[in-house]
């Protein structure tokens, strides 16, 4: 494995791609910004008698997906893993959500996976978790709960595609024992205001005096409620860090752990995870004041730590599903991210769990529509996704003329013709498609980044629930 990864690093260093320029402060959605020079504009395609070897390799690997049974080999591969990481090429594409839901249902039903952890806030997803587990006062419906979501980009989880999955999970859990009910969790650092509230509320029901102490320790954070980036700006201007405040709360919770856990193990786990989200968010936003990969890595580390703690909560043999952007689940070492010192959950999971215990599925599309905003916090729009750039992975897969194609990579294909970096499209919640920049494409060693890849030639924007956010069509 070390020799393989050294070879990958050498290939990336010697390629013509320039290192990705990722700036977490300028890219609040957390997806890496790619330099427009990262992938050169390709020359016009030449007419040749035979296909280039990489394209021929993709054609040989491609499996057309005409019905659910065509996904059986993928389900078998994912089903052997302890962690199944399911990506997406954008946060606003319906097919990525519906396909992940279909795959997740089969992993749960056929292979006993016990939870889904998503690129969402812990506190926000907690109410959905209570709902799918049929806990008291969880809410009347998934739609009612999602209608209360208010952090931009609301459409990322308050959408019809996710709502359908949540209702399915609730129905699946209905007649199952409580300790066998499948959970739905958030693993992100955002939503720290709500996480603080959950810590105080949870402690108030168990230890009112401790709750008041914690409320006091968290009080300075209130200055930045609703404006987490302002905390980073305040630190840059010389204000005092609130690191000690977050750490103090964590130490208090751990000091009282036995007494707090006794009444309800689940309630204590929620308090712990909420406090960890606050601590990780403080580190993430504090790191924004420094140049370099620290802010990104703090978030990536929390992603994995949250998933690992959920695994521990479910028990030694627990198995989980992770939903996040390709940028987070696809092994960072197969992209220029590694050259920047940036890691992600895919890399960390493989290193911590072992490659055979982690299965990573990437997604891609050639054209269609997507929900996104033109700037952070701006109106969501239904945007056109133009045909993929020439000679990108998405362009080459589109040449195969399959509406949906599955690619499975094994050790043999990892050493074959797909060993040179090639552009692979990534769309964040902020997107400007006219014209689409070459920097929208991440130089990628596809068989090293993923264990499998699902390509859908034409996709459509997901369907947000009605919200108060302004919308353009």
N, C-alpha and C positions, 0 to 999 in steps of 0.2 A: 504493500500500500504506500509506504514512504517513497519508494522509487517511482511509483506511478504518479504520485502528487508532485514529486520533484520534476518529473518530465513535463507535467502540465504547466507548472510554473515557468519552466524554461521556454516552453512553446509560447506562452502568453508574453513573456518578456521579449522574445525575439520577433513577435508579430508586429505589424504596422499599427496596431491599435494604441491610442494614447490613453493613459489612465483615466478612469471615470472621475469626474469632478463632483463629489457628493458634498452638499452643504446642508446639514440638517436644519439650520436656522432659516435658510432660504427655501427649504422644501419641507414645510411642516407636516405634510402627509407621510413623511418618512420614506418615500421612494427615492432612490438615488437619482440625482440629476446627472445626465451624461453629457460630456463635452460634445459640441457639434462636430469636433474633429475626431471623435473616438472611432467612428466608422466612416471611412472615406466614401464619397459618392461614387458608386461603381460605374465603370465604363459601360457603354451600350453592349448588350449581349451579342456575342458572335455566333454566327451560324456554323455549327460543327456537325460532323457525321455521327459522332457518338456522344453520349451523355458524359459530363464530368463524373469522375469516380464517386465523389460524395453524393451527388444526386442519384446515381445508380444504386448506391448503398441505401439511401433513404427509400428508394422505390422497392428494393428487395426486403427491407424491414417493415414497410407499411402494411398494416392490416385494416382493410375497410371495415367500418362500424356501421352495419345496417340495422341491427337490433340489439337488444340487451344481451343476448347470448354471445355477441361478438366481444363483449367485455369480460367474458369468463377468464381468459388468460391473465388479464390485468387484475381481476379480483383475487385470483389465486396468488399472484405475486405479492400484492398488497397484504393479503390475508396471512402471509407467513411472517410479517413484521410485527414488532411490538408497537412501533409508531408508524402510521401512514400519513405522510405529509402531502396534502393536496393543494396545488398552487392555483394561480389565475394570472392571466396576462393583463388584466385590468380589474378595478373594483366596481365596474359598472356594466358588466356583460351578463345577460340572462343565462346563456348556455353554460358559462363557467359555474354559476351557482346551481343550476339544475343538474348538471352532470355530477358535480361534487356531491349533491344531495343523493342522487341515485347510487353513486358508488358508496357513500357512507351508509345508506340503508342496507346495502348488501353486506358490507363489512360487519355491521351490527347484527344482522339476522343470521348470516352464514358463518361468521368467524368470531362472534362474541366480543367485538370491540365495545368499550364501556363508556366512552365520552367523546365529545367533539369540542376542541379548543380552537377558538377563532381569533383573528386579528381584530378584536374588539375590546372594549373596556370591561374590566372585571365587574365593577359595580353595576354597569348597565346590563350586562348579560346575566347577572345574578337573578334578576326577576324572571327572565326566561327560563333559567335553570330550575327555579322553584316551580314554574308553571309546568314544564315537561315532566317534573317528578311528582306532580299532583300534590304539592305541599299546601297547607292552609294559607289563605289570603294571598295567593300567588297572582291573581288577576282573572278576569272573566274570559279572556281570549288572548292569543298571541297578537292580534291586531290592536287590542286595547293597550297592551303593554308597549308595543312598538310605537304607538301614537304618542307616547310620552318621551320618546328619544329626542334629544335636542342638541347634541353636539355634532357640528359639521364634520364630515359629510354624513348627514342623516340617512341618505339613501343606501349607504353601504350595508346597513343591517335592517333598516326599516323598509323592507321591500317584500313584494308578494312571493318571490321565490324562496326567501328565508322563512316567511310566515308559513308556507306550506310544509317545509321541513319541520318546523317547531310543532305544528299540529300533529304531524306524523309521529314525532318522538313522544308526544303526550299520549297518543293512542297506543303506541307500542308499549309504553310503561304501565298502562292502566292496570293490568292484572298481575304485574310482576312484584315480587317482594321489594321492599324499599331499598335494600342494599344491592339489588340487581338492576335498579332503574338507571337508564342511560342519562348522562348529564350533558349540559351545554354550558361552556365556560368562556369567558374572555381572558386574554393573556397579555393585553397591551398595557402600556404605562399611562396612557391618556385617561381622562376622566378622574383625575386625582381629587377634585373637589367632592365628587360623589363618593369616592372611596373613603375620604376622611369622615364624611357624614355617616357612612356605614359602620366604620369602626366605633364611633361614639355611640350610635344607636344600638349597636350590638352589645357593647359593654354596659350600657345603661340598663339593659334587661338582666344582666348577670351580676354586675358590681357597680352600683351608682357612684360610689366614691371614686373608684378607679376611672369611671367614665368622665367625671368632672376633671380629674387630673389630666387625662388625655385631651379633653376639650381645651384646657388651658395651654397645653403644649402645642396644640395645632393652631391656636388662635392667630399667630403671625401670618400663617398661610392665607388667612381671609383677605389680606390686602390684595392678593393676586387672584382671587376667585374669578373664574371665567376668562382669565387672561394669563395663561401659563407662560407665554413667551415674554410677558412683562417681567416675570421673575428673572429670566436670563438677562434681560436688559438692565434690571436693577443691580444685579451682581456685577455686570460689566462696568457699571457706574460707581462701584465701590461699596454697595450695600452689603450687610452681613448675610452670610449663608444661613439657611434654615436646616442644614444637614443635621445638626445636633437635635433639633426638635423632632425630626422624623425618626432618628435613631433612638431617642429617649422613649418614644411611644413603643417602638418595637421591643426594647429591653423591658419595659413595664409589662407588656403582654406576655413575654416569655417568663418573666419572674412569677406571674400568676397563672401560668399555663395549666397546671393540674386542676386548680379550682375552677377555671373557666371552661375547661374541656369536659368536666364531669357531667354537667346537666345535659349537654348536647354536643356531640363530637362534630356534627356538621356545622352548627352555629359558630363554634370556635374556629373551624377551618375557614369560614367566610371572614371572620374578624381578622385572622392572621393574614390571609391573602389580600385583604383590603389594605392592611397596614403595610404589607410588602409593596403593593402598588404605589402607595404614597412615597415610600422610601426610594423606590426605583425611579419614579417620576421626578423627584427632587434631584437625583443624580443625573438623570437624562437632561433636564433643562439647565442644570448648573454646568454640565459639560459643554453646552452650546456656547459658552463664553470663550471656549478654547478652540483653536484650529485643530483639525485632525479627526480621527475616527471615534473618539471617546463617546460622543453623544449617541452615535449610531450603535456602537457596541453595547452601551448600557441598556439600550432598548432590546437588542438581540439577546443579551444575557438574561434579561427578565422574561422574554418570551420562553426561552428554554427552561428557566428555573420554575416558571409557573406550570409548565407542562409536566416537568419532573415531579413537582409537588402533588399535582393531581394524580399522577401515576401512583405515587406513594400512598395517597389517600385511599385509592381504590384497592390497593394491595399488591403483593409481590408479583402476581401474574397478570396485572392489569395491562390493557392494551388501549391505545388512544388514537384518535384522528385529529389532525391539525389542518385548519384552513387558513391560508395566508397568501399573500402575493408571491409570484414566482421569485421575486427579488429576495424574499425572506426564506422560502423553503428550498430553493435550488442552491446546491452547495456553492458557497462564495468562492471556494478555491478554484472553481472552473470558470471564473470571470476575473476581470481586473480588480474587483473589490479586494481580493487577497493581497494585491500589490500595495494597496492603500492601508493595509492593516485592519480591514473591516471583515467581520465575521457575521454569520447569520444562523438562524435556528437549524437550517439543513446541515451546515458544517458541524455545529456544536453537537447535534443529535448523533450524527455519524461517529464523531470522535468519542462521545460519551457512551453510546449504546452499542457501537459496532456497526459496520456497514450492513451486515446481513439482517440486523434487527430494525433497520430503518428503510422504508421504501418511499421514494419521492416521485410524485407525479407532477409534471409541468403541463401547462396549457398554452395554446396559441391560436391565433386567428389571422386570416388574410385580409378581411374587409368586413364592413357592416356598420353598426351604430353602437354607441356607448353613452352611458350617463357619466358626466364629469363636470367640473367647473373650470373656468378659464383662469381663475385665481383663487387662492386660499380664502374660504369663507364666502365666495361669490355664489351667484345663482347656479343651480344645477341646470345642465343643458343636455338635450339629446343631440349628440354630435355624430357626424359621419366619420367613420374610420376608413381612410383611403386604402387602396391596395398597397400591400407591403412593398417596401423598397426592393429593387431588383437584387437578386443574389443573397437576400437575407434567408434565414431558415424558413420563415413564413412564405416567402416567394417560392422557394424550391419545393416546399410541401404542397403548395397550391398547384404547381406544375404536374403533380401526380394525378390531378383531376378526381379526387375523392372528396365527397362532402364532409366526411369525418374519417380520420385515420388515426390508428393507434400504433405507436412505436414502442417496442420493448427492448431495453438495452441489457445485455449480459456481459460478462468479462470479455468474450470474444469481440463483440461489437465495440466495446470501449477501446479496443486496441486497433480498430480497423480504420476506415477511410475518413471518419468524422473527427479527426484529431486536430484540425486547424480551427482557430477561433473564427466564428461567423456571427454576424449581427442577428440578435434575437429581440423582438419587439417587447417593450415594457411600457404600459400606460398607467399612470397614477391617477389620483382623484383630481389633480390639476393637469389639464391636457389642452393643447392648442394644435389642432390637426391641420390648419391651413397656413402654410404647408407644413407637413409633418417633418420635423428635424431629423437628420441622420443620427443625432444624439439620442433619439428615442430607442435606439437599438443597442443592446448590451452585448459586447463581444463574448461569445460563449462556446465552451466545449460541451456540446449537448449531452453526449453519453456519460460525461463525468458529472454534469450538473444535476441530472435526473436519472432515475431508474426506468422511467417510462414517460411518454409524452403523448398527449391527446390534442390533435389538431382539428379544428373546426373551421372550414373554409370561410363561411359567412355567418356572422353572429349579429345579435340584436341587443339593444339596450335593455337592461333590467327594468322592472316595473316598481317604482317607489310607491310606498303608501302615501296617501294625502298628508301633507305636513304644512306647516306655516312658512317653510322656506320658499322664497320666490323661485319660480321655474320658468324656463324658456323652452319652447318647442320648435 
